[in-house]
Amino acid sequence: MENGVICQNDEGVPQGGPLSPILSNIYLDKLDKELESRGLRFVRYADDVNIFVKSEMAADRVMKSVTSWLERKLFLKVSATKTKVVRPMKSEFLGFGFWKGTKGWKCKPLNDRKKRLYKKCKEILVRKRAAARPLSVTFNKLNQVIRGWINYYRIGSMEGFLDEFGQWLRHKVRVVIIKQWKRPKTIYRNLMKLNRIGKCNMSDEDIFKVANSRLGLFRRCSMNVVNYLLSPKLLEKANKKEGRPALVNPLNYYLS
């Protein structure tokens, strides 16, 4: 579909079509054999290929020869904008970047992929929409997005990022919860209940100040009272009575 209109393709496959990777693997099998016959080191998934050589001169030579071979033998057009010679630390492959540590080469998610994760979670946690639906629905949606993202990028190094992302996520969730409670009386009553159940020993005065503060929700949820009472352990604990699942802890899920 182009701009909402169904169009018939005379050649090629639609962008993002489910058959595209399968057909690419079948058709580009000849490319694999050609690169193997040349003794080149490479990795390929569908139509995305990385070829590794020792010098920039060799890279330029290989890029020209492989591009020419693809056009002559397989009648394929090679994208001039996507095809380039770069050092390993500046290369990208299937959403991964690469860096060299003390224990050798490692991979990590690209920054734009991290931004996509933030964007997806922000869309789920828009205050008006999130406050209008049950918390269980919000938690289910967040868990699906976060688990799927981490499962894909699990082989990468991202402990620091997930720790920071987890703190941001829980803060946004606390804002939604306080937004659902609406009235200062309800906020005070629920925070007092959590204080009593969790044996947090927070003073009535501190809880009253938070419940009746004129500060915005974002600022109020940054205070120690809300952070302590709506703790990570509480959010990561399922509520069977309300049918609410546990909110996944990104860092713990990655390390498990």
N, C-alpha and C positions, 0 to 999 in steps of 0.2 A: 504494500500500500504506500502510495506517495501522496502526502498531504490529504490523507483520508480517502483517496480514490484507489480502487483496485486496478492494478496494471499487470498485463501479462508479460513475462520475461521471455525473450527469444533465446538468450544465452546467459550462462552464469547462474548463480543462486542468489536469493534475496539476502540482504545484510541481516545477520543475526538469526537466520533460519536454522532449525535443528539438524537439517541434513548437511549443512555447510562443512562442519568439521569432518564428518565421515567421508564425504566426497573429496575433500581436500587431502585427507590421508591416503585415499586410494589413488588419486591422480598424481600426487607429489611423491609417491613411492619411488618413481624414477629419479627424482631429485636426490633422495636419500642415497640411492645406489651410486649415483654420479659423484656425490661428495665423498662417499666411502672409497670409491675407486681412486679419488685424488688424494686420499690420506688426510682429509681435513677433519677437525673436531667440530662438531655442531650439535645443536639441539633444536628440535622442531615440534610444534604443536599446530595442527591444521595448516594455515598459511603463514604462521609466524615462525621465523627461523632466525637463530643466532649462530654465526660461524666464528670460531675462535682461531686466531693466528698470532704469531709472535711479534710482528712489527707493523707499523702503519703502512709501509710500502707494500708489504704482503697483503694487507687488508684491502688497499685500493685495487691491487691487481686481481684479487679473488672476487671482489665485488663486481668489477667490470666483466670478468669472464663468466661468473655465475649468472649475472643479469642477461648477458648475451645468450647464454645457453638456454635460459628459461624462455626467452622470446623466440629463439630459433627452433628449439626442440618441442617445447610444450605450448607455444603460442600464447604465453601469458604476459601481461603488462605489469611490470614491476613499479610500485609506487615510488616516485622520486623523492617525495617528502618524508616517507617513513624509512626508506633505505639509506643508511648512513654508516660511517666508520666512527666508532667511539671507543674510549677506554672502558674496561669492564665496570668500573665504579660509576660510570655515567650511562651504562646500558640499562634497558628496561625489557622485561620479558613477562608477559601474562600478569602484569600488575606488580611485579617484584623488581626491586633494585638490588644492587650487590655492593658489599663492602668487605674489606680484608681486615680481620682481627688477628690477635696473637695466635689463635688456633686455626688459621687458614681463612678461606673465603666463606662468607655467609650471605644470606639474603634477608630482605626486609620488605614490608609493604611500601609502595610508593606514597608520597605525601598526598597526591590527589585521590588515592584510594582511601586514605584516612579521612580526608575531607568529605568523601561520599558517605562514609559511615556516620559522621557527625550530622550530615544533612538529612539522612534517612531517619535518624533518631529524633532530630529536631522536628521533622514533619509529624512524627507520632506524638511528640510531647508539646504540640501547640496548645497553649493553656485552655482556650475556650473549648476546643474539641476534646482534649484529654480529660478535662474536668466534667464534661457532660456525659461521659461514658463510664462504665464500671472499671475499677482499677485492674480487675482481672484481665480485661480485654487489652488494656494498655501494656500490662506486663507480658502477656502472651506475644503481642506484636514485637515488643522490644527483644524478648528472648529469642524469637525466630531470627530477627535481623542480626543480633550480636553473635549468636551461635553459628549461623551460616557464614558470617564474615570471618570469624576466628577459625573455623574448620578449614576454610579455603587457604588462609594465610598462616596456618599453624606452623609450617616448617620455617617461617621467618622469625627473626629476632625482634620482639616488640614488647618486652616487659614494661619498660618505662612508659611507652605510649599507652598501654592498656591500664596501667595504674592511674595515670592522669585522666584518661577517658572515663574510667570507673567513678572517680570522684565527681567529675562533671555530670555524669549520668545520674548518680544518686541525688545530687543537688537539684537537678531539673525535676526528678520524681518527687522530691520533698515539696517543691513549689506547687506541683499538681495536687498533691494530697492536701496541703493547706488551703489551696484554692477550692477544693471540694468541700471543705469544712465551712467556708464562707464567713459566718458570723464570729465575732470575737468570743462570745459565750461558748460556742461549739468548739472553737480552737482551744480555749482554756480547759474545757471539760475533757476533751480527748487527750490533750497533753498531760493533764493531771492523771488520767487513767493510765497512760503509758508510764508515767513516773512512778505510779504505785505498783503496777504489774512488774516493771523492770527493776524496781528497787534502786532507782537512780539517785535518790536523795537530792533532787533539785528543789530549791525553795519555791514556795507558792508565789512569792513576790516576783521572782525572775520569770516564771511561767506567765504570770499575769501581765507583765510588761511586754512580753512577746505577743501575747494574744491581743492586746489592746494598742499595740504600737501603730503609729501612723506611717511607718516606713513601708515600702513596697514589699511584695511577697519575696522577691529575689533577695533583698537585703535581710529580711527577717529569717529566711531559711539559711542564711550564712552565719547566724548567731549560734553560739555553743549549745543553747537550750534545744533548738530543733535538731541540730546535728547529733546531739547526744541521745535524745529521746527517739528520734527516727534513725536509729543507728544502722550501719550496714548489716549487722546480724539480724535485726528486725526485718529489714527489707528482703533479706535473703531467706527468710523463713516463710513457708507456705501457710496460708490461712484456710483450713479445710471448711470451716463454717461458711465463709464468704465465697469459697471456691476460687480463691486467689492463689496463683502459683508463686513460687519464690522468684524474686528478681535475680537474674544471673549476675554473678560477679565476674566481669570480664577477665581480670587477672587470674583469679582462682580457676576459672574454666580453662584458660590457656595452659596453666601449669599442671592441671590434672591429667 
